[in-house]
């Protein structure tokens, strides 16, 4: 029985070449997987850094808004001008009634000494009745100060809602709140802010 060593050697060379290609392919696949893992890690790191930076900026913005609100609350409000006192009406001068002429009393003729003369009746003059003095009307209430206080109160409510909306977005980006709860709460706060804007426009 004869063997064809040349054919067997040729097959061995082909098998060795195939094994080299398989090893090279495996090496390329490993390098590709390693590069993909590095790229994925880099992307995740970039995203995390971006979210961290945004969260820090939101936190800083919230602190600045709280500081501004505290400064605004502690600042003395401009005192509203006191309403001018209504002028007190001068009392009307009631003219005194002219005295009525006193009727002349006719003295009776002297009677004999035996009879005692009766004294003449005294005439009593009626006292003048003073007219009632009209009361001063109350001054109309000044509503300008109340309007300013209501506007300041609504503006404070608006700032508080904006701070709540900022905290809500910060918590959502941190993953503390589910998306459904976040959207529902955000819509509610937006609706309240729109109502306050309408009230402010009505006061202005």
For each residue, the residues with C-beta under 8 A, 3 or more apart:
1:
2:
3: 8
4: 7 8
5: 8 9
6: 9 10
7: 4 10 11
8: 3 4 5 11 12
9: 5 6 12 13
10: 6 7 13 14
11: 7 8 14 15
12: 8 9 15 16
13: 9 10 16 17
14: 10 11 17 18
15: 11 12 18 19
16: 12 13 19 20
17: 13 14 20 21
18: 14 15 21 22
19: 15 16 22 23
20: 16 17 23 24
21: 17 18 24 25
22: 18 19 25 26
23: 19 20 26 27
24: 20 21 27 28
25: 21 22 28 29
26: 22 23 29 30
27: 23 24 30 31
28: 24 25 31 32
29: 25 26 32 33
30: 26 27 33 34
31: 27 28 34 35
32: 28 29 35 36
33: 29 30 36 37
34: 30 31 37 38
35: 31 32 38 39
36: 32 33 39 40
37: 33 34 40 41
38: 34 35 41 42
39: 35 36 42 43
40: 36 37 43 44
41: 37 38 44 45
42: 38 39 45 46
43: 39 40 46 47
44: 40 41 47 48
45: 41 42 48 49
46: 42 43 49 50
47: 43 44 50 51
48: 44 45 51 52
49: 45 46 52 53
50: 46 47 53 54
51: 47 48 54 55 173
52: 48 49 55 56
53: 49 50 56 57
54: 50 51 57 58 173
55: 51 52 58 59 170 173 174
56: 52 53 59 60
57: 53 54 60 61
58: 54 55 61 62 166 169 170 173
59: 55 56 62 63 170
60: 56 57 63 64
61: 57 58 64 65 166
62: 58 59 65 66 163 166 167 170
63: 59 60 66 67
64: 60 61 67 68
65: 61 62 68 69 159 162 163 166
66: 62 63 69 70 163
67: 63 64 70 71
68: 64 65 71 72 159
69: 65 66 72 73 156 159 160 163
70: 66 67 73 74
71: 67 68 74 75
72: 68 69 75 156 159
73: 69 70 156
74: 70 71
75: 71 72
76:
77: 152
78:
79:
80: 144 145 148
81:
82:
83: 139 141 142
84: 139
85: 139
86: 136 137 138 139
87:
88: 136
89: 134 136
90:
91: 133
92: 131 133 134
93:
94: 130 131
95:
96: 128
97: 128
98:
99: 102 125
100: 125
101:
102: 99 123 125
103: 123
104:
105: 120 123
106:
107: 120
108: 111 117
109:
110: 117
111: 108 115 117
112: 115
113:
114:
115: 111 112
116:
117: 108 110 111
118:
119:
120: 105 107
121:
122:
123: 102 103 105
124:
125: 99 100 102
126:
127:
128: 96 97
129:
130: 94
131: 92 94
132:
133: 91 92
134: 89 92
135:
136: 86 88 89
137: 86
138: 86
139: 83 84 85 86
140:
141: 83
142: 83 145
143: 146 147
144: 80 147 148
145: 80 142 148 149
146: 143 149 150
147: 143 144 150 151 203
148: 80 144 145 151 152
149: 145 146 152 153
150: 146 147 153 154 203
151: 147 148 154 155 200 203 204
152: 77 148 149 155 156
153: 149 150 156 157
154: 150 151 157 158 196 199 200 203
155: 151 152 158 159 200
156: 69 72 73 152 153 159 160
157: 153 154 160 161 196
158: 154 155 161 162 193 196 197 200
159: 65 68 69 72 155 156 162 163
160: 69 156 157 163 164
161: 157 158 164 165 189 192 193 196
162: 65 158 159 165 166 193
163: 62 65 66 69 159 160 166 167
164: 160 161 167 168 189
165: 161 162 168 169 186 189 190 193
166: 58 61 62 65 162 163 169 170
167: 62 163 164 170 171
168: 164 165 171 172 177 182 185 186 189
169: 58 165 166 172 173 182 186
170: 55 58 59 62 166 167 173 174
171: 167 168 174 176 177
172: 168 169 175 176 177 179 182
173: 51 54 55 58 169 170
174: 55 170 171
175: 172
176: 171 172
177: 168 171 172 181 182 185
178: 181 182
179: 172 182 183
180: 183 184
181: 177 178 184 185
182: 168 169 172 177 178 179 185 186
183: 179 180 186 187
184: 180 181 187 188
185: 168 177 181 182 188 189
186: 165 168 169 182 183 189 190
187: 183 184 190 191
188: 184 185 191 192
189: 161 164 165 168 185 186 192 193
190: 165 186 187 193 194
191: 187 188 194 195
192: 161 188 189 195 196
193: 158 161 162 165 189 190 196 197
194: 190 191 197 198
195: 191 192 198 199
196: 154 157 158 161 192 193 199 200
197: 158 193 194 200 201
198: 194 195 201 202
199: 154 195 196 202 203
200: 151 154 155 158 196 197 203 204
201: 197 198 204
202: 198 199
203: 147 150 151 154 199 200
204: 151 200 201
